[in-house]
Amino acid sequence: MLYFSLGDFVIHPDKPDWGIGQVQSIVGMNVTVNFEHAGKQMINCNIIALNAAPRPTK
């Protein structure tokens, strides 16, 4: 079960250099995230457990 929604901010636990990402779409356990330094990436949440991130302040 996923514990985030569209628009939430997340961090990839194995790729901290990707920066904070924002959830763009969720289809089943596949989540598309737009990361600061890696662009849009599709993450299979059956394999990778994304971590919640604080909302960036700008």
Buried (B, 14 or more C-beta within 10 A) or exposed (E): EEEBEEEBBBBBEEBEEBBBBBBBEBEEEEBBBBBEEBEEBEBEBEEBEBEEBEEEEE
